[in-house]
Every structure is written in C-alpha cells, then in structure tokens.
Amino acid sequence: MLGAVRTDENGEFGLGIVDGPDAGAVLYLVAQGGEAKTAVGAGSNPATTLMALLRGDAPAQVRSTS
C-alpha cells in the first residue's frame, strides 16, 4: 500500500506519491464504504467497494487476500 486517505464532506480526496512505482507495476485505487448524500443519516455502507486501475496493464488474474 502506498497510502490511505479519507474523503472530505464533498467526497473529494487527494493522494500524492513521492516515488513512482517500479516499471511494469500495476497501480490501482480501492474505495470502500462511505455514506451516500442521498441517504444522509443511514451511515456508512461497508458493502460498497470500487476498484479502479490507474496505471499498467490489467493482471491476468486477481484473487482476494481476505
């Protein structure tokens, strides 16, 4: 893991990388949970997860580590 951040009240965040990943590395972002603005007061939904590939070729296989 290169870093972790939380969003602000507008759902925005910033994440900087000081040293770039090694050549050929796959860099991805995972977002979990959060409270939708359309459901204020309902609390965070831990079942909501988004994964986005930011750099590199998609790996041939992905497996869960949990």
CHARMM-style PDB file with segment names, atoms N, HN, CA, C and O in Angstrom:
ATOM      1  N   MET     1       0.854  -1.167   0.000  1.00  0.00      PROA
ATOM      2  CA  MET     1       0.000   0.000   0.000  1.00  0.00      PROA
ATOM      3  C   MET     1       0.903   1.233   0.000  1.00  0.00      PROA
ATOM      4  O   MET     1       1.842   1.329   0.790  1.00  0.00      PROA
ATOM      5  N   LEU     2       0.603   2.170  -0.897  1.00  0.00      PROA
ATOM      6  HN  LEU     2      -0.160   2.092  -1.538  1.00  0.00      PROA
ATOM      7  CA  LEU     2       1.373   3.407  -0.976  1.00  0.00      PROA
ATOM      8  C   LEU     2       0.828   4.482  -0.048  1.00  0.00      PROA
ATOM      9  O   LEU     2       1.569   5.364   0.387  1.00  0.00      PROA
ATOM     10  N   GLY     3      -0.460   4.414   0.258  1.00  0.00      PROA
ATOM     11  HN  GLY     3      -1.062   3.697  -0.095  1.00  0.00      PROA
ATOM     12  CA  GLY     3      -1.050   5.418   1.129  1.00  0.00      PROA
ATOM     13  C   GLY     3      -2.528   5.179   1.331  1.00  0.00      PROA
ATOM     14  O   GLY     3      -3.132   4.324   0.684  1.00  0.00      PROA
ATOM     15  N   ALA     4      -3.098   5.944   2.234  1.00  0.00      PROA
ATOM     16  HN  ALA     4      -2.607   6.639   2.760  1.00  0.00      PROA
ATOM     17  CA  ALA     4      -4.523   5.851   2.525  1.00  0.00      PROA
ATOM     18  C   ALA     4      -5.030   7.243   2.874  1.00  0.00      PROA
ATOM     19  O   ALA     4      -4.342   8.007   3.551  1.00  0.00      PROA
ATOM     20  N   VAL     5      -6.221   7.569   2.417  1.00  0.00      PROA
ATOM     21  HN  VAL     5      -6.780   6.948   1.867  1.00  0.00      PROA
ATOM     22  CA  VAL     5      -6.838   8.866   2.706  1.00  0.00      PROA
ATOM     23  C   VAL     5      -8.326   8.674   2.950  1.00  0.00      PROA
ATOM     24  O   VAL     5      -8.892   7.627   2.637  1.00  0.00      PROA
ATOM     25  N   ARG     6      -8.945   9.696   3.510  1.00  0.00      PROA
ATOM     26  HN  ARG     6      -8.485  10.547   3.764  1.00  0.00      PROA
ATOM     27  CA  ARG     6     -10.404   9.744   3.674  1.00  0.00      PROA
ATOM     28  C   ARG     6     -10.911  10.929   2.880  1.00  0.00      PROA
ATOM     29  O   ARG     6     -10.217  11.934   2.730  1.00  0.00      PROA
ATOM     30  N   THR     7     -12.110  10.806   2.379  1.00  0.00      PROA
ATOM     31  HN  THR     7     -12.674   9.989   2.500  1.00  0.00      PROA
ATOM     32  CA  THR     7     -12.707  11.904   1.626  1.00  0.00      PROA
ATOM     33  C   THR     7     -13.192  12.994   2.568  1.00  0.00      PROA
ATOM     34  O   THR     7     -13.411  12.765   3.758  1.00  0.00      PROA
ATOM     35  N   ASP     8     -13.354  14.190   2.004  1.00  0.00      PROA
ATOM     36  HN  ASP     8     -13.175  14.377   1.038  1.00  0.00      PROA
ATOM     37  CA  ASP     8     -13.931  15.270   2.793  1.00  0.00      PROA
ATOM     38  C   ASP     8     -15.451  15.218   2.671  1.00  0.00      PROA
ATOM     39  O   ASP     8     -15.991  14.262   2.114  1.00  0.00      PROA
ATOM     40  N   GLU     9     -16.141  16.224   3.178  1.00  0.00      PROA
ATOM     41  HN  GLU     9     -15.703  17.000   3.630  1.00  0.00      PROA
ATOM     42  CA  GLU     9     -17.609  16.220   3.164  1.00  0.00      PROA
ATOM     43  C   GLU     9     -18.197  16.269   1.760  1.00  0.00      PROA
ATOM     44  O   GLU     9     -19.383  15.995   1.574  1.00  0.00      PROA
ATOM     45  N   ASN    10     -17.368  16.621   0.760  1.00  0.00      PROA
ATOM     46  HN  ASN    10     -16.405  16.844   0.911  1.00  0.00      PROA
ATOM     47  CA  ASN    10     -17.827  16.651  -0.633  1.00  0.00      PROA
ATOM     48  C   ASN    10     -17.444  15.394  -1.404  1.00  0.00      PROA
ATOM     49  O   ASN    10     -17.703  15.297  -2.604  1.00  0.00      PROA
ATOM     50  N   GLY    11     -16.827  14.430  -0.718  1.00  0.00      PROA
ATOM     51  HN  GLY    11     -16.617  14.509   0.257  1.00  0.00      PROA
ATOM     52  CA  GLY    11     -16.412  13.202  -1.381  1.00  0.00      PROA
ATOM     53  C   GLY    11     -15.104  13.336  -2.135  1.00  0.00      PROA
ATOM     54  O   GLY    11     -14.751  12.462  -2.927  1.00  0.00      PROA
ATOM     55  N   GLU    12     -14.378  14.425  -1.897  1.00  0.00      PROA
ATOM     56  HN  GLU    12     -14.665  15.134  -1.254  1.00  0.00      PROA
ATOM     57  CA  GLU    12     -13.120  14.657  -2.593  1.00  0.00      PROA
ATOM     58  C   GLU    12     -11.937  14.226  -1.739  1.00  0.00      PROA
ATOM     59  O   GLU    12     -12.012  14.234  -0.510  1.00  0.00      PROA
ATOM     60  N   PHE    13     -10.850  13.852  -2.393  1.00  0.00      PROA
ATOM     61  HN  PHE    13     -10.789  13.846  -3.391  1.00  0.00      PROA
ATOM     62  CA  PHE    13      -9.640  13.469  -1.681  1.00  0.00      PROA
ATOM     63  C   PHE    13      -8.422  13.784  -2.532  1.00  0.00      PROA
ATOM     64  O   PHE    13      -8.531  14.003  -3.738  1.00  0.00      PROA
ATOM     65  N   GLY    14      -7.277  13.805  -1.899  1.00  0.00      PROA
ATOM     66  HN  GLY    14      -7.188  13.627  -0.919  1.00  0.00      PROA
ATOM     67  CA  GLY    14      -6.021  13.989  -2.604  1.00  0.00      PROA
ATOM     68  C   GLY    14      -5.048  12.915  -2.151  1.00  0.00      PROA
ATOM     69  O   GLY    14      -4.998  12.570  -0.970  1.00  0.00      PROA
ATOM     70  N   LEU    15      -4.282  12.392  -3.085  1.00  0.00      PROA
ATOM     71  HN  LEU    15      -4.323  12.672  -4.044  1.00  0.00      PROA
ATOM     72  CA  LEU    15      -3.319  11.342  -2.778  1.00  0.00      PROA
ATOM     73  C   LEU    15      -2.100  11.576  -3.639  1.00  0.00      PROA
ATOM     74  O   LEU    15      -2.192  11.540  -4.866  1.00  0.00      PROA
ATOM     75  N   GLY    16      -0.963  11.814  -3.020  1.00  0.00      PROA
ATOM     76  HN  GLY    16      -0.888  11.843  -2.023  1.00  0.00      PROA
ATOM     77  CA  GLY    16       0.262  12.048  -3.762  1.00  0.00      PROA
ATOM     78  C   GLY    16       1.255  10.923  -3.547  1.00  0.00      PROA
ATOM     79  O   GLY    16       1.309  10.326  -2.472  1.00  0.00      PROA
ATOM     80  N   ILE    17       2.036  10.639  -4.573  1.00  0.00      PROA
ATOM     81  HN  ILE    17       1.992  11.125  -5.446  1.00  0.00      PROA
ATOM     82  CA  ILE    17       3.056   9.603  -4.495  1.00  0.00      PROA
ATOM     83  C   ILE    17       4.407  10.275  -4.679  1.00  0.00      PROA
ATOM     84  O   ILE    17       4.651  10.904  -5.709  1.00  0.00      PROA
ATOM     85  N   VAL    18       5.282  10.150  -3.700  1.00  0.00      PROA
ATOM     86  HN  VAL    18       5.084   9.639  -2.863  1.00  0.00      PROA
ATOM     87  CA  VAL    18       6.595  10.784  -3.762  1.00  0.00      PROA
ATOM     88  C   VAL    18       7.480  10.078  -4.782  1.00  0.00      PROA
ATOM     89  O   VAL    18       8.036  10.727  -5.668  1.00  0.00      PROA
ATOM     90  N   ASP    19       7.615   8.777  -4.671  1.00  0.00      PROA
ATOM     91  HN  ASP    19       7.163   8.251  -3.951  1.00  0.00      PROA
ATOM     92  CA  ASP    19       8.394   7.980  -5.617  1.00  0.00      PROA
ATOM     93  C   ASP    19       7.424   7.145  -6.425  1.00  0.00      PROA
ATOM     94  O   ASP    19       6.560   6.471  -5.864  1.00  0.00      PROA
ATOM     95  N   GLY    20       7.562   7.185  -7.740  1.00  0.00      PROA
ATOM     96  HN  GLY    20       8.264   7.732  -8.196  1.00  0.00      PROA
ATOM     97  CA  GLY    20       6.683   6.402  -8.602  1.00  0.00      PROA
ATOM     98  C   GLY    20       6.908   4.915  -8.424  1.00  0.00      PROA
ATOM     99  O   GLY    20       7.970   4.499  -7.961  1.00  0.00      PROA
ATOM    100  N   PRO    21       5.918   4.104  -8.788  1.00  0.00      PROA
ATOM    101  CA  PRO    21       6.067   2.654  -8.684  1.00  0.00      PROA
ATOM    102  C   PRO    21       7.097   2.149  -9.697  1.00  0.00      PROA
ATOM    103  O   PRO    21       7.400   2.829 -10.677  1.00  0.00      PROA
ATOM    104  N   ASP    22       7.619   0.977  -9.457  1.00  0.00      PROA
ATOM    105  HN  ASP    22       7.374   0.424  -8.661  1.00  0.00      PROA
ATOM    106  CA  ASP    22       8.591   0.364 -10.356  1.00  0.00      PROA
ATOM    107  C   ASP    22       7.985   0.176 -11.744  1.00  0.00      PROA
ATOM    108  O   ASP    22       6.770   0.039 -11.891  1.00  0.00      PROA
ATOM    109  N   ALA    23       8.841   0.172 -12.747  1.00  0.00      PROA
ATOM    110  HN  ALA    23       9.827   0.284 -12.627  1.00  0.00      PROA
ATOM    111  CA  ALA    23       8.380  -0.052 -14.120  1.00  0.00      PROA
ATOM    112  C   ALA    23       7.634  -1.379 -14.193  1.00  0.00      PROA
ATOM    113  O   ALA    23       8.082  -2.381 -13.637  1.00  0.00      PROA
ATOM    114  N   GLY    24       6.511  -1.381 -14.873  1.00  0.00      PROA
ATOM    115  HN  GLY    24       6.147  -0.567 -15.325  1.00  0.00      PROA
ATOM    116  CA  GLY    24       5.713  -2.587 -15.019  1.00  0.00      PROA
ATOM    117  C   GLY    24       4.770  -2.857 -13.862  1.00  0.00      PROA
ATOM    118  O   GLY    24       3.987  -3.805 -13.912  1.00  0.00      PROA
ATOM    119  N   ALA    25       4.833  -2.038 -12.821  1.00  0.00      PROA
ATOM    120  HN  ALA    25       5.469  -1.267 -12.780  1.00  0.00      PROA
ATOM    121  CA  ALA    25       3.959  -2.251 -11.664  1.00  0.00      PROA
ATOM    122  C   ALA    25       2.521  -1.886 -12.007  1.00  0.00      PROA
ATOM    123  O   ALA    25       2.273  -1.000 -12.825  1.00  0.00      PROA
ATOM    124  N   VAL    26       1.599  -2.558 -11.388  1.00  0.00      PROA
ATOM    125  HN  VAL    26       1.800  -3.278 -10.724  1.00  0.00      PROA
ATOM    126  CA  VAL    26       0.180  -2.249 -11.535  1.00  0.00      PROA
ATOM    127  C   VAL    26      -0.210  -1.356 -10.366  1.00  0.00      PROA
ATOM    128  O   VAL    26       0.025  -1.706  -9.209  1.00  0.00      PROA
ATOM    129  N   LEU    27      -0.806  -0.206 -10.664  1.00  0.00      PROA
ATOM    130  HN  LEU    27      -0.997   0.078 -11.603  1.00  0.00      PROA
ATOM    131  CA  LEU    27      -1.221   0.733  -9.636  1.00  0.00      PROA
ATOM    132  C   LEU    27      -2.740   0.847  -9.685  1.00  0.00      PROA
ATOM    133  O   LEU    27      -3.312   1.166 -10.727  1.00  0.00      PROA
ATOM    134  N   TYR    28      -3.381   0.588  -8.566  1.00  0.00      PROA
ATOM    135  HN  TYR    28      -2.916   0.328  -7.719  1.00  0.00      PROA
ATOM    136  CA  TYR    28      -4.843   0.656  -8.527  1.00  0.00      PROA
ATOM    137  C   TYR    28      -5.309   1.348  -7.266  1.00  0.00      PROA
ATOM    138  O   TYR    28      -4.577   1.460  -6.283  1.00  0.00      PROA
ATOM    139  N   LEU    29      -6.545   1.811  -7.322  1.00  0.00      PROA
ATOM    140  HN  LEU    29      -7.139   1.720  -8.121  1.00  0.00      PROA
ATOM    141  CA  LEU    29      -7.177   2.525  -6.224  1.00  0.00      PROA
ATOM    142  C   LEU    29      -8.384   1.728  -5.763  1.00  0.00      PROA
ATOM    143  O   LEU    29      -9.177   1.261  -6.581  1.00  0.00      PROA
ATOM    144  N   VAL    30      -8.522   1.572  -4.446  1.00  0.00      PROA
ATOM    145  HN  VAL    30      -7.878   1.951  -3.782  1.00  0.00      PROA
ATOM    146  CA  VAL    30      -9.678   0.871  -3.886  1.00  0.00      PROA
ATOM    147  C   VAL    30     -10.389   1.829  -2.940  1.00  0.00      PROA
ATOM    148  O   VAL    30      -9.770   2.396  -2.040  1.00  0.00      PROA
ATOM    149  N   ALA    31     -11.675   2.004  -3.142  1.00  0.00      PROA
ATOM    150  HN  ALA    31     -12.178   1.543  -3.872  1.00  0.00      PROA
ATOM    151  CA  ALA    31     -12.501   2.838  -2.260  1.00  0.00      PROA
ATOM    152  C   ALA    31     -13.541   1.928  -1.602  1.00  0.00      PROA
ATOM    153  O   ALA    31     -14.196   1.129  -2.271  1.00  0.00      PROA
ATOM    154  N   GLN    32     -13.680   2.062  -0.286  1.00  0.00      PROA
ATOM    155  HN  GLN    32     -13.147   2.711   0.257  1.00  0.00      PROA
ATOM    156  CA  GLN    32     -14.627   1.223   0.442  1.00  0.00      PROA
ATOM    157  C   GLN    32     -15.506   2.057   1.349  1.00  0.00      PROA
ATOM    158  O   GLN    32     -15.072   3.058   1.919  1.00  0.00      PROA
ATOM    159  N   GLY    33     -16.760   1.621   1.472  1.00  0.00      PROA
ATOM    160  HN  GLY    33     -17.113   0.808   1.009  1.00  0.00      PROA
ATOM    161  CA  GLY    33     -17.698   2.243   2.401  1.00  0.00      PROA
ATOM    162  C   GLY    33     -18.118   3.629   1.978  1.00  0.00      PROA
ATOM    163  O   GLY    33     -18.057   3.985   0.801  1.00  0.00      PROA
ATOM    164  N   GLY    34     -18.535   4.387   2.931  1.00  0.00      PROA
ATOM    165  HN  GLY    34     -18.584   4.098   3.887  1.00  0.00      PROA
ATOM    166  CA  GLY    34     -18.983   5.747   2.671  1.00  0.00      PROA
ATOM    167  C   GLY    34     -20.478   5.895   2.793  1.00  0.00      PROA
ATOM    168  O   GLY    34     -21.233   4.929   2.685  1.00  0.00      PROA
ATOM    169  N   GLU    35     -20.884   7.118   3.019  1.00  0.00      PROA
ATOM    170  HN  GLU    35     -20.270   7.902   3.107  1.00  0.00      PROA
ATOM    171  CA  GLU    35     -22.306   7.421   3.159  1.00  0.00      PROA
ATOM    172  C   GLU    35     -22.754   8.239   1.951  1.00  0.00      PROA
ATOM    173  O   GLU    35     -22.219   9.317   1.693  1.00  0.00      PROA
ATOM    174  N   ALA    36     -23.722   7.732   1.223  1.00  0.00      PROA
ATOM    175  HN  ALA    36     -24.157   6.856   1.433  1.00  0.00      PROA
ATOM    176  CA  ALA    36     -24.246   8.428   0.051  1.00  0.00      PROA
ATOM    177  C   ALA    36     -24.999   9.679   0.477  1.00  0.00      PROA
ATOM    178  O   ALA    36     -25.718   9.674   1.476  1.00  0.00      PROA
ATOM    179  N   LYS    37     -24.827  10.760  -0.297  1.00  0.00      PROA
ATOM    180  HN  LYS    37     -24.244  10.764  -1.109  1.00  0.00      PROA
ATOM    181  CA  LYS    37     -25.544  12.002   0.020  1.00  0.00      PROA
ATOM    182  C   LYS    37     -27.057  11.824  -0.078  1.00  0.00      PROA
ATOM    183  O   LYS    37     -27.816  12.561   0.553  1.00  0.00      PROA
ATOM    184  N   THR    38     -27.493  10.846  -0.869  1.00  0.00      PROA
ATOM    185  HN  THR    38     -26.877  10.247  -1.382  1.00  0.00      PROA
ATOM    186  CA  THR    38     -28.930  10.594  -0.996  1.00  0.00      PROA
ATOM    187  C   THR    38     -29.476   9.803   0.192  1.00  0.00      PROA
ATOM    188  O   THR    38     -30.688   9.634   0.327  1.00  0.00      PROA
ATOM    189  N   ALA    39     -28.572   9.317   1.056  1.00  0.00      PROA
ATOM    190  HN  ALA    39     -27.588   9.454   0.947  1.00  0.00      PROA
ATOM    191  CA  ALA    39     -29.000   8.531   2.216  1.00  0.00      PROA
ATOM    192  C   ALA    39     -28.347   9.069   3.489  1.00  0.00      PROA
ATOM    193  O   ALA    39     -27.870   8.298   4.322  1.00  0.00      PROA
ATOM    194  N   VAL    40     -28.331  10.386   3.632  1.00  0.00      PROA
ATOM    195  HN  VAL    40     -28.719  11.012   2.955  1.00  0.00      PROA
ATOM    196  CA  VAL    40     -27.714  11.012   4.806  1.00  0.00      PROA
ATOM    197  C   VAL    40     -28.371  10.490   6.077  1.00  0.00      PROA
ATOM    198  O   VAL    40     -29.596  10.438   6.188  1.00  0.00      PROA
ATOM    199  N   GLY    41     -27.537  10.110   7.024  1.00  0.00      PROA
ATOM    200  HN  GLY    41     -26.542  10.152   6.934  1.00  0.00      PROA
ATOM    201  CA  GLY    41     -28.043   9.575   8.287  1.00  0.00      PROA
ATOM    202  C   GLY    41     -28.124   8.061   8.315  1.00  0.00      PROA
ATOM    203  O   GLY    41     -28.323   7.463   9.372  1.00  0.00      PROA
ATOM    204  N   ALA    42     -27.969   7.438   7.145  1.00  0.00      PROA
ATOM    205  HN  ALA    42     -27.808   7.924   6.286  1.00  0.00      PROA
ATOM    206  CA  ALA    42     -28.045   5.979   7.081  1.00  0.00      PROA
ATOM    207  C   ALA    42     -26.745   5.315   7.519  1.00  0.00      PROA
ATOM    208  O   ALA    42     -26.723   4.115   7.794  1.00  0.00      PROA
ATOM    209  N   GLY    43     -25.670   6.084   7.585  1.00  0.00      PROA
ATOM    210  HN  GLY    43     -25.688   7.058   7.362  1.00  0.00      PROA
ATOM    211  CA  GLY    43     -24.376   5.532   7.982  1.00  0.00      PROA
ATOM    212  C   GLY    43     -23.598   4.992   6.798  1.00  0.00      PROA
ATOM    213  O   GLY    43     -24.099   4.933   5.676  1.00  0.00      PROA
ATOM    214  N   SER    44     -22.379   4.605   7.067  1.00  0.00      PROA
ATOM    215  HN  SER    44     -21.971   4.653   7.979  1.00  0.00      PROA
ATOM    216  CA  SER    44     -21.510   4.073   6.030  1.00  0.00      PROA
ATOM    217  C   SER    44     -21.983   2.700   5.574  1.00  0.00      PROA
ATOM    218  O   SER    44     -22.465   1.901   6.377  1.00  0.00      PROA
ATOM    219  N   ASN    45     -21.844   2.435   4.289  1.00  0.00      PROA
ATOM    220  HN  ASN    45     -21.452   3.084   3.637  1.00  0.00      PROA
ATOM    221  CA  ASN    45     -22.217   1.139   3.736  1.00  0.00      PROA
ATOM    222  C   ASN    45     -20.934   0.364   3.434  1.00  0.00      PROA
ATOM    223  O   ASN    45     -20.318   0.595   2.394  1.00  0.00      PROA
ATOM    224  N   PRO    46     -20.514  -0.549   4.316  1.00  0.00      PROA
ATOM    225  CA  PRO    46     -19.265  -1.279   4.112  1.00  0.00      PROA
ATOM    226  C   PRO    46     -19.296  -2.235   2.925  1.00  0.00      PROA
ATOM    227  O   PRO    46     -18.249  -2.722   2.499  1.00  0.00      PROA
ATOM    228  N   ALA    47     -20.486  -2.508   2.388  1.00  0.00      PROA
ATOM    229  HN  ALA    47     -21.336  -2.112   2.734  1.00  0.00      PROA
ATOM    230  CA  ALA    47     -20.589  -3.410   1.241  1.00  0.00      PROA
ATOM    231  C   ALA    47     -20.258  -2.702  -0.073  1.00  0.00      PROA
ATOM    232  O   ALA    47     -20.122  -3.359  -1.105  1.00  0.00      PROA
ATOM    233  N   THR    48     -20.127  -1.381  -0.050  1.00  0.00      PROA
ATOM    234  HN  THR    48     -20.237  -0.848   0.789  1.00  0.00      PROA
ATOM    235  CA  THR    48     -19.818  -0.623  -1.253  1.00  0.00      PROA
ATOM    236  C   THR    48     -18.313  -0.577  -1.460  1.00  0.00      PROA
ATOM    237  O   THR    48     -17.582  -0.090  -0.598  1.00  0.00      PROA
ATOM    238  N   THR    49     -17.844  -1.082  -2.600  1.00  0.00      PROA
ATOM    239  HN  THR    49     -18.438  -1.478  -3.300  1.00  0.00      PROA
ATOM    240  CA  THR    49     -16.418  -1.083  -2.921  1.00  0.00      PROA
ATOM    241  C   THR    49     -16.232  -0.778  -4.399  1.00  0.00      PROA
ATOM    242  O   THR    49     -16.971  -1.278  -5.247  1.00  0.00      PROA
ATOM    243  N   LEU    50     -15.235   0.050  -4.695  1.00  0.00      PROA
ATOM    244  HN  LEU    50     -14.635   0.456  -4.006  1.00  0.00      PROA
ATOM    245  CA  LEU    50     -14.883   0.395  -6.076  1.00  0.00      PROA
ATOM    246  C   LEU    50     -13.394   0.167  -6.246  1.00  0.00      PROA
ATOM    247  O   LEU    50     -12.600   0.591  -5.406  1.00  0.00      PROA
ATOM    248  N   MET    51     -13.007  -0.497  -7.320  1.00  0.00      PROA
ATOM    249  HN  MET    51     -13.652  -0.842  -8.002  1.00  0.00      PROA
ATOM    250  CA  MET    51     -11.590  -0.694  -7.630  1.00  0.00      PROA
ATOM    251  C   MET    51     -11.348  -0.145  -9.026  1.00  0.00      PROA
ATOM    252  O   MET    51     -12.072  -0.481  -9.964  1.00  0.00      PROA
ATOM    253  N   ALA    52     -10.324   0.706  -9.167  1.00  0.00      PROA
ATOM    254  HN  ALA    52      -9.736   0.978  -8.405  1.00  0.00      PROA
ATOM    255  CA  ALA    52     -10.012   1.316 -10.459  1.00  0.00      PROA
ATOM    256  C   ALA    52      -8.536   1.127 -10.784  1.00  0.00      PROA
ATOM    257  O   ALA    52      -7.678   1.379  -9.939  1.00  0.00      PROA
ATOM    258  N   LEU    53      -8.237   0.688 -11.994  1.00  0.00      PROA
ATOM    259  HN  LEU    53      -8.935   0.483 -12.680  1.00  0.00      PROA
ATOM    260  CA  LEU    53      -6.874   0.531 -12.461  1.00  0.00      PROA
ATOM    261  C   LEU    53      -6.373   1.901 -12.913  1.00  0.00      PROA
ATOM    262  O   LEU    53      -6.978   2.525 -13.784  1.00  0.00      PROA
ATOM    263  N   LEU    54      -5.270   2.372 -12.323  1.00  0.00      PROA
ATOM    264  HN  LEU    54      -4.778   1.864 -11.615  1.00  0.00      PROA
ATOM    265  CA  LEU    54      -4.749   3.699 -12.636  1.00  0.00      PROA
ATOM    266  C   LEU    54      -3.551   3.653 -13.569  1.00  0.00      PROA
ATOM    267  O   LEU    54      -3.346   4.575 -14.359  1.00  0.00      PROA
ATOM    268  N   ARG    55      -2.759   2.595 -13.487  1.00  0.00      PROA
ATOM    269  HN  ARG    55      -2.926   1.847 -12.845  1.00  0.00      PROA
ATOM    270  CA  ARG    55      -1.558   2.515 -14.309  1.00  0.00      PROA
ATOM    271  C   ARG    55      -1.182   1.059 -14.521  1.00  0.00      PROA
ATOM    272  O   ARG    55      -1.320   0.230 -13.621  1.00  0.00      PROA
ATOM    273  N   GLY    56      -0.711   0.763 -15.705  1.00  0.00      PROA
ATOM    274  HN  GLY    56      -0.599   1.436 -16.436  1.00  0.00      PROA
ATOM    275  CA  GLY    56      -0.225  -0.578 -16.003  1.00  0.00      PROA
ATOM    276  C   GLY    56      -1.267  -1.401 -16.728  1.00  0.00      PROA
ATOM    277  O   GLY    56      -2.411  -0.982 -16.909  1.00  0.00      PROA
ATOM    278  N   ASP    57      -0.850  -2.557 -17.130  1.00  0.00      PROA
ATOM    279  HN  ASP    57       0.078  -2.897 -16.983  1.00  0.00      PROA
ATOM    280  CA  ASP    57      -1.755  -3.490 -17.783  1.00  0.00      PROA
ATOM    281  C   ASP    57      -2.497  -4.272 -16.710  1.00  0.00      PROA
ATOM    282  O   ASP    57      -1.946  -4.584 -15.654  1.00  0.00      PROA
ATOM    283  N   ALA    58      -3.732  -4.577 -16.993  1.00  0.00      PROA
ATOM    284  HN  ALA    58      -4.179  -4.323 -17.850  1.00  0.00      PROA
ATOM    285  CA  ALA    58      -4.511  -5.356 -16.036  1.00  0.00      PROA
ATOM    286  C   ALA    58      -3.852  -6.728 -15.843  1.00  0.00      PROA
ATOM    287  O   ALA    58      -3.420  -7.350 -16.814  1.00  0.00      PROA
ATOM    288  N   PRO    59      -3.776  -7.193 -14.607  1.00  0.00      PROA
ATOM    289  CA  PRO    59      -3.180  -8.512 -14.378  1.00  0.00      PROA
ATOM    290  C   PRO    59      -4.054  -9.611 -14.977  1.00  0.00      PROA
ATOM    291  O   PRO    59      -5.265  -9.445 -15.120  1.00  0.00      PROA
ATOM    292  N   ALA    60      -3.432 -10.726 -15.321  1.00  0.00      PROA
ATOM    293  HN  ALA    60      -2.448 -10.861 -15.205  1.00  0.00      PROA
ATOM    294  CA  ALA    60      -4.169 -11.854 -15.901  1.00  0.00      PROA
ATOM    295  C   ALA    60      -5.149 -12.452 -14.912  1.00  0.00      PROA
ATOM    296  O   ALA    60      -6.186 -12.987 -15.305  1.00  0.00      PROA
ATOM    297  N   GLN    61      -4.822 -12.364 -13.616  1.00  0.00      PROA
ATOM    298  HN  GLN    61      -3.979 -11.930 -13.297  1.00  0.00      PROA
ATOM    299  CA  GLN    61      -5.666 -12.979 -12.596  1.00  0.00      PROA
ATOM    300  C   GLN    61      -5.663 -12.092 -11.339  1.00  0.00      PROA
ATOM    301  O   GLN    61      -4.630 -11.539 -10.962  1.00  0.00      PROA
ATOM    302  N   VAL    62      -6.817 -11.970 -10.707  1.00  0.00      PROA
ATOM    303  HN  VAL    62      -7.656 -12.419 -11.014  1.00  0.00      PROA
ATOM    304  CA  VAL    62      -6.946 -11.223  -9.460  1.00  0.00      PROA
ATOM    305  C   VAL    62      -7.534 -12.161  -8.418  1.00  0.00      PROA
ATOM    306  O   VAL    62      -8.484 -12.891  -8.703  1.00  0.00      PROA
ATOM    307  N   ARG    63      -6.976 -12.146  -7.213  1.00  0.00      PROA
ATOM    308  HN  ARG    63      -6.205 -11.553  -6.981  1.00  0.00      PROA
ATOM    309  CA  ARG    63      -7.511 -13.004  -6.157  1.00  0.00      PROA
ATOM    310  C   ARG    63      -7.669 -12.199  -4.874  1.00  0.00      PROA
ATOM    311  O   ARG    63      -6.953 -11.224  -4.648  1.00  0.00      PROA
ATOM    312  N   SER    64      -8.579 -12.603  -4.070  1.00  0.00      PROA
ATOM    313  HN  SER    64      -9.160 -13.395  -4.254  1.00  0.00      PROA
ATOM    314  CA  SER    64      -8.840 -11.956  -2.797  1.00  0.00      PROA
ATOM    315  C   SER    64      -7.830 -12.430  -1.763  1.00  0.00      PROA
ATOM    316  O   SER    64      -7.446 -13.600  -1.745  1.00  0.00      PROA
ATOM    317  N   THR    65      -7.404 -11.515  -0.906  1.00  0.00      PROA
ATOM    318  HN  THR    65      -7.716 -10.565  -0.920  1.00  0.00      PROA
ATOM    319  CA  THR    65      -6.481 -11.900   0.165  1.00  0.00      PROA
ATOM    320  C   THR    65      -7.197 -11.971   1.509  1.00  0.00      PROA
ATOM    321  O   THR    65      -6.561 -12.208   2.536  1.00  0.00      PROA
ATOM    322  N   SER    66      -8.503 -11.771   1.513  1.00  0.00      PROA
ATOM    323  HN  SER    66      -9.020 -11.579   0.678  1.00  0.00      PROA
ATOM    324  CA  SER    66      -9.220 -11.800   2.791  1.00  0.00      PROA
ATOM    325  C   SER    66     -10.027 -13.069   2.928  1.00  0.00      PROA
ATOM    326  OT1 SER    66     -10.696 -13.268   3.942  1.00  0.00      PROA
TER     327      SER     66
END
